[in-house]
Amino acid sequence: MTRSSVEFNGVGNVLFCEKGVTLRDSRIVFNGSGGLVYLSSSKHSICAEVFVWNDSTFFLGENSYINPGEPLHAIASERRSIFIGDDALISFGVWMRTADPHLVYSAHDLRRINQSKSIVVGDHVWLGQQAMLLKGTVVGSGSIVSARAVCAGKRIPSNTSWAGNPARQISEDVFFSKQSAHAFDAERTEHFETFRKRDYIFRPSRSAADVLAEVDGILSPDDSPSQRAKRLGALHLGDVDHDRFAVAVERSEGTLTGLFRGRRARL
C-alpha cells in the first residue's frame, strides 16, 4: 500500500487480495455490513476509490490496468455489485455506481421506478477517460466505451465501440490492443498497422440479461462475503482463453447473433 487506506465500518466486511496486489493512491471504504471487495492478482498497481455498502461487492479481475492520473471511482450499494473482468483498460476518472441514489416514484401508483442494479464489465474492455457507467449497464467482453460516454443501463455487445451522452454504438466488429501509441516512432506505427493475432475477437451467444443474471448469481447478496469470494476465486480456474461475459447483439425480434460461446477465434 502506497498513499492508500482501507476503512471498515460495520461488521462482516471482507477485503480479499490475491497475490501481487498493490494499492497506490487508493481508498477502500466499507460502509455497512457484509460487503466484499475482491482484488485479483495484477502486474499493475491499482488506483481506485471504492465505496461498498451493505451486502454489496466490488470485483476487479486479473491484470486490469487503471490509469493512475485519477482513480477509478466506484460505489456499490443497495445490495448490488460492480464486476470488472480480466485485462480491463481503464482511463482517468471513470465512474461506476449501482444506485441513483435518491428514490424516484411513479405519480400514478406511487411505486418506485428507479431500482438499483448491478454493473458488469467483461474481459478486455477499454473504458475511456471520464466514462460513466450507471446501474444496469453491461459491457460485453472486447468492447470500447469512449471518453465521457454516459452508459445508463446500456447493453453493449462484444467487439463494439460506444460514445456520447447518452452512449450509442458508433462501430461494430472492432477490437483494441493495450499498446500505447503516444511514444511510437515511424517504424512502430508501421509495425502496428496490422495486428497479428485474433485473441480479442469474441463470438458470443448470450444476451446481456443472461450475463447480468450470471454475475448476480455469483455475487448473491444473500450469501456471506466469504462464499462470494470463494466463487470469484473459482472463476480463474480452467478458463484458459478468458472468453467469459461476451454479449451477443440483440435484434428487435429478440434473436441473438453469434453461433459460438466461450471460444476465441485464433489464427
VODOSE-320253 format. One record per residue (C-alpha): residue number from 1; residue in one letter; x negated, y, z. Coordinates in pm, whole numbers, plus 50000, padded with zeros to 5 digits. Each point is the difference from the previous one (the first is absolute). Layout:
! VODOSE-320253
SITE resi resn     u     v     w
SITE  NUM    A     X     Y     Z
...
END
This chain:
! VODOSE-320253
SITE resi resn     u     v     w
SITE    1    M 50000 50000 50000
SITE    2    T 49868 50341 49896
SITE    3    R 50193 50313 50101
SITE    4    S 50305 49777 50042
SITE    5    S 50253 49918 50271
SITE    6    V 50264 49739 50084
SITE    7    E 50290 50088 50233
SITE    8    F 50228 49741 50161
SITE    9    N 50337 50124 50129
SITE   10    G 50259 49745 50111
SITE   11    V 49941 49626 50038
SITE   12    G 49927 49698 49782
SITE   13    N 49825 50191 49722
SITE   14    V 49721 49833 49801
SITE   15    L 49711 50140 49796
SITE   16    F 49852 49710 49802
SITE   17    C 49670 50058 49817
SITE   18    E 49838 49737 49782
SITE   19    K 49623 49980 49973
SITE   20    G 49827 50298 49843
SITE   21    V 50263 50264 50080
SITE   22    T 49861 50352 50046
SITE   23    L 50214 50298 50099
SITE   24    R 49870 50343 49899
SITE   25    D 50188 50326 50073
SITE   26    S 50305 49790 50083
SITE   27    R 50279 50012 50254
SITE   28    I 50229 49708 50083
SITE   29    V 50292 50067 50233
SITE   30    F 50248 49748 50139
SITE   31    N 50319 50179 50108
SITE   32    G 50241 49754 50158
SITE   33    S 49965 49625 50043
SITE   34    G 49944 49692 49786
SITE   35    G 49804 50181 49728
SITE   36    L 49730 49841 49784
SITE   37    V 49716 50154 49801
SITE   38    Y 49811 49737 49799
SITE   39    L 49679 50109 49825
SITE   40    S 49847 49743 49764
SITE   41    S 49627 49960 49945
SITE   42    S 49854 50260 49769
SITE   43    K 49672 50119 49854
SITE   44    H 50137 50356 50025
SITE   45    S 50051 50217 50307
SITE   46    I 50368 50062 50081
SITE   47    C 50112 50363 50023
SITE   48    A 50362 50009 50114
SITE   49    E 50245 50164 50238
SITE   50    V 50256 49734 50090
SITE   51    F 50301 50030 50230
SITE   52    V 50186 49678 50080
SITE   53    W 50326 49999 50197
SITE   54    N 50212 49726 50161
SITE   55    D 49965 49655 49836
SITE   56    S 49848 50149 49682
SITE   57    T 49690 49889 49808
SITE   58    F 49726 50168 49798
SITE   59    F 49789 49763 49788
SITE   60    L 49694 50086 49788
SITE   61    G 49864 49727 49772
SITE   62    E 49644 49893 49925
SITE   63    N 49748 50241 49846
SITE   64    S 50250 50280 49956
SITE   65    Y 49833 50339 49953
SITE   66    I 50130 50324 50154
SITE   67    N 49826 50319 49887
SITE   68    P 49847 50151 50316
SITE   69    G 50067 50360 49892
SITE   70    E 50341 49988 50172
SITE   71    P 50148 49699 50181
SITE   72    L 50289 49786 49891
SITE   73    H 50303 50112 50206
SITE   74    A 50240 49716 50087
SITE   75    I 50303 49990 50229
SITE   76    A 50171 49663 50051
SITE   77    S 50313 50041 50212
SITE   78    E 50351 49872 50075
SITE   79    R 49880 49638 49991
SITE   80    R 49879 50027 49639
SITE   81    S 49656 49939 49854
SITE   82    I 49737 50136 49764
SITE   83    F 49815 49731 49805
SITE   84    I 49699 50076 49776
SITE   85    G 49845 49707 49813
SITE   86    D 49639 49922 49914
SITE   87    D 49764 50214 49790
SITE   88    A 50210 50318 50019
SITE   89    L 49854 50333 49886
SITE   90    I 50146 50283 50210
SITE   91    S 49906 50362 49931
SITE   92    F 50002 50309 50224
SITE   93    G 50298 50075 50220
SITE   94    V 50246 49727 49902
SITE   95    W 50315 49983 50215
SITE   96    M 50221 49700 50083
SITE   97    R 50301 49995 50232
SITE   98    T 50281 49750 50052
SITE   99    A 50256 50245 50145
SITE  100    D 50132 50346 49906
SITE  101    P 50007 50021 50317
SITE  102    H 50311 50203 50084
SITE  103    L 50336 49832 49954
SITE  104    V 50236 50077 49711
SITE  105    Y 50369 49896 50001
SITE  106    S 50281 49984 49748
SITE  107    A 50259 50275 50051
SITE  108    H 50269 49753 49887
SITE  109    D 49961 49709 50241
SITE  110    L 49733 50132 50243
SITE  111    R 49768 49709 49916
SITE  112    R 49625 50040 49983
SITE  113    I 49868 50005 49643
SITE  114    N 49622 50032 50045
SITE  115    Q 49890 49675 50162
SITE  116    S 49626 49949 50039
SITE  117    K 49825 49752 49770
SITE  118    S 49657 49842 49971
SITE  119    I 49738 50100 49742
SITE  120    V 49803 49741 49799
SITE  121    V 49690 50072 49792
SITE  122    G 49865 49697 49812
SITE  123    D 49644 49898 49919
SITE  124    H 49767 50222 49794
SITE  125    V 50221 50310 50006
SITE  126    W 49870 50355 49946
SITE  127    L 50172 50276 50198
SITE  128    G 49898 50346 49876
SITE  129    Q 49920 50310 50203
SITE  130    Q 50284 50110 50231
SITE  131    A 50242 49742 49866
SITE  132    M 50298 49943 50231
SITE  133    L 50167 49661 50046
SITE  134    L 50328 50015 50188
SITE  135    K 50230 49731 50143
SITE  136    G 50086 49705 49780
SITE  137    T 49727 50059 49743
SITE  138    V 49843 49688 49845
SITE  139    V 49690 50038 49781
SITE  140    G 49922 49681 49806
SITE  141    S 49645 49867 49984
SITE  142    G 49782 50168 49738
SITE  143    S 50191 50329 49976
SITE  144    I 49908 50369 50024
SITE  145    V 50180 50279 50188
SITE  146    S 49863 50335 49885
SITE  147    A 49896 50303 50205
SITE  148    R 50284 50172 50192
SITE  149    A 50257 49752 49873
SITE  150    V 50297 49957 50234
SITE  151    C 50140 49647 50017
SITE  152    A 50320 49982 50202
SITE  153    G 50130 49645 49984
SITE  154    K 49837 49944 49661
SITE  155    R 49958 49647 49865
SITE  156    I 49678 50012 49797
SITE  157    P 49921 49702 49771
SITE  158    S 49649 49861 49975
SITE  159    N 49754 50152 49752
SITE  160    T 50194 50324 49960
SITE  161    S 49908 50363 50074
SITE  162    W 50235 50247 50172
SITE  163    A 49981 50377 50053
SITE  164    G 50209 50300 50100
SITE  165    N 50257 50105 50261
SITE  166    P 50208 49793 50000
SITE  167    A 49757 49747 49858
SITE  168    R 50079 49846 49663
SITE  169    Q 49820 49748 49782
SITE  170    I 49760 50160 49752
SITE  171    S 49831 49687 49860
SITE  172    E 50019 49622 50008
SITE  173    D 49765 49709 49930
SITE  174    V 49705 50183 50156
SITE  175    F 49744 49918 50270
SITE  176    F 49713 50180 50173
SITE  177    S 49650 49921 50120
SITE  178    K 49844 50147 50314
SITE  179    Q 49690 50144 49831
SITE  180    S 49982 50380 50039
SITE  181    A 49932 50201 49684
SITE  182    H 49871 50307 50185
SITE  183    A 49630 49912 49965
SITE  184    F 50018 49832 49658
SITE  185    D 49745 50092 49739
SITE  186    A 50056 49941 49629
SITE  187    E 49871 49642 50019
SITE  188    R 50233 49896 50281
SITE  189    T 50297 50173 49837
SITE  190    E 49931 49798 49687
SITE  191    H 49958 49679 50205
SITE  192    F 50340 50034 50164
SITE  193    E 50196 50092 49687
SITE  194    T 50110 49634 50006
SITE  195    F 50059 49804 50319
SITE  196    R 49857 49650 49988
SITE  197    K 50245 49815 50225
SITE  198    R 50373 49940 50027
SITE  199    D 49997 49953 50377
SITE  200    Y 50246 50282 50068
SITE  201    I 50276 49903 49758
SITE  202    F 50287 49847 50198
SITE  203    R 50282 49786 49864
SITE  204    P 50277 50013 50259
SITE  205    S 50345 49846 50011
SITE  206    R 50141 50143 50323
SITE  207    S 50206 50312 50060
SITE  208    A 49894 50279 50234
SITE  209    A 50285 49899 50231
SITE  210    D 49857 49647 50024
SITE  211    V 49653 50132 50082
SITE  212    L 50138 50237 50264
SITE  213    A 50206 49718 50155
SITE  214    E 49690 49775 50008
SITE  215    V 49794 50260 50188
SITE  216    D 50285 50081 50238
SITE  217    G 50020 49628 50075
SITE  218    I 49628 49976 50073
SITE  219    L 50019 50309 50223
SITE  220    S 50334 49932 50170
SITE  221    P 50042 50247 50289
SITE  222    D 50174 49725 50196
SITE  223    D 49668 49814 50027
SITE  224    S 49712 50093 50229
SITE  225    P 49700 50196 49868
SITE  226    S 49788 49685 50045
SITE  227    Q 50236 49795 49783
SITE  228    R 49995 50267 49731
SITE  229    A 49620 50020 50014
SITE  230    K 49968 49623 49960
SITE  231    R 50211 50005 49683
SITE  232    L 49804 50295 49861
SITE  233    G 49673 49814 50056
SITE  234    A 50135 49702 49808
SITE  235    L 50060 50220 49693
SITE  236    H 49625 49990 49927
SITE  237    L 49987 49621 49991
SITE  238    G 50010 49818 49667
SITE  239    D 50077 50313 49798
SITE  240    V 49691 50008 49782
SITE  241    D 50136 50229 49729
SITE  242    H 50193 50240 50229
SITE  243    D 50298 49994 49762
SITE  244    R 50251 50087 50267
SITE  245    F 50271 50264 50019
SITE  246    A 50019 50047 49624
SITE  247    V 50329 50160 49894
SITE  248    A 50183 49934 49672
SITE  249    V 50182 50263 49793
SITE  250    E 50369 50001 50086
SITE  251    R 50230 50044 49702
SITE  252    S 50338 50168 50027
SITE  253    E 50180 49666 49973
SITE  254    G 49800 49871 50296
SITE  255    T 49764 49769 49810
SITE  256    L 49626 49994 50066
SITE  257    T 49717 50010 49754
SITE  258    G 49702 49768 50034
SITE  259    L 49972 49625 49980
SITE  260    F 49726 49929 50249
SITE  261    R 49951 50045 50370
SITE  262    G 49685 50006 50205
SITE  263    R 49729 49959 49733
SITE  264    R 49788 50271 49851
SITE  265    A 49918 49999 49631
SITE  266    R 49631 49930 49934
SITE  267    L 49760 50000 49709
END
